[in-house]
Amino acid sequence: MLTLLIVTVVLSMSCLSVLALRLPVRRRLGAGAAYGLWCLPPLCLLAMALPPPSGGLLPMHKVAGLSVALLGAVPARGEGAQAMPWLLLWALGVLACLCWQARRQHLFARTLGRLQRVPHARLPLYRAEHDAGLPALVGLLRPRIVLPPDFELRYSRPQRALLLRHENVHRRRGDLPCNAIATLLLCLQWFNPLAYWAVAAFRRDQEIACDARVLATRPGQRRLYGEAMLIAGVGVAPPLGCPWRSRHPLKERIEMLKQPAPATRQRCIGLLLVGLLAGGSAYATWAAQPAKSNAPMSKAAPREISQPYPLSKPAYPKDAFAKGQSGRVVLLVDVRADGSVENVVVKESQPAGVFDAVSVAAARQWVLQPSTKDGKAVAGRVQVPITFELDPPAADPAPGTALARR
């Protein structure tokens, strides 16, 4: 659940940054630069998957062990059991969203009817039986440009050339894989309203950037291009498709036709800006992760240190208490310079897996005495053994009494 929360925060912050920058960047540097900004969210998520930065730790030392003994106490549920219903709900939502997107794609394919191959020297052209906002680029693994049944009658020859170039720009630029990534992230974030807003803005910027790319080489045909938008049929944009005319706001695309194409200098600045923002955001996301310790363990015997703060004892697991089990867990705890716990790893446990979860959960709440170097507190690593055992009942024990050894 913590990982899902962190991913949601990172994705939301990156999407908000793009939504705030896309319109100013489009006006100043062109539609292509605004569309390029959408690489920030997936790059930030990819940076989170990389190994975290390493942080040097001082050699390990040891604190006095804890002895946990309970008689008749009922412990709280573990962290994993508490998070399981929420993880199950999230997984069911992801599955439902994937099914919904697959159904949208299937319905779009059904509306096209039977596809017939159209001979062409360079492009994979097919003619559909019915119009659904065609022409359109469809097919993730095998992209095809699907034409409406009356393509030659509806559009003039120059308009047909512009429309085919538009769909070919989608194909050569790899917009269909980009749509697949956006759809997957939307399904993983089905509970996040910002994800739906971001995907809709992403698809608009995709179409506007494609329009700008086509007209950059044909600036004298803006009027023909706009007329082709007005006479085209309106269809539904499938998750894995790029239709020429869908329910995207038409006014925004026509307004773009009035803007002059960005100069070479503007395009270079836009490319540099997108690269700096993407690289800086990805690096900041990676660097913000907790540092991973890779310092070698000291070969010398661990030294005892005094612990000025009392350590909260872990709850005795309910199943272990019912079975009368006892055990021992040895934790390796990475401690920050302020004494707070950064990372907890189970080094040894007997019996394996019985007392691990409650020990780690308690250790995350501790405040330990940090190591010192040159008179200053620094990060370090401590080894903490925890012993779990049941006290034998007293002569007349009060029911529900909890005993703890010190």
Secondary structure, 3 states (H helix, E strand, C coil): CHHHHHHHHHHHHHHHHHHHHHHHHHHHHCHHHHHHHHHHHHHHHHHHHCCCCEECCCCCEEECCEEECCCCCCCCCCHHHHHHHHHHHHHHHHHHHHHHHHHHHHHHHHHHCCCEEECCCCCCEEECCCCCCCCEEECCCCCEEEECCCHHHHCCHHHHHHHHHHHHHHHHHCHHHHHHHHHHHHHHCCCCHHHHHHHHHHHHHHHHHHHHHHHHHCHHHHHHHHHHHHHCCCCCCCCCEEECCCCCCHHHHHHHHCCCCCCHHHHHHHHHHHHHHHHHHHHHHHHCCCCEECCCCCCCCCCEECCCCCCCCCCCCHHHHHHCCCEEEEEEEEECCCCEEEEEEEEEEECCCCCHHHHHHHHCCCECCCEEECCEEECEEEEEEEEECCCCCCCCCCCCCCCCEC
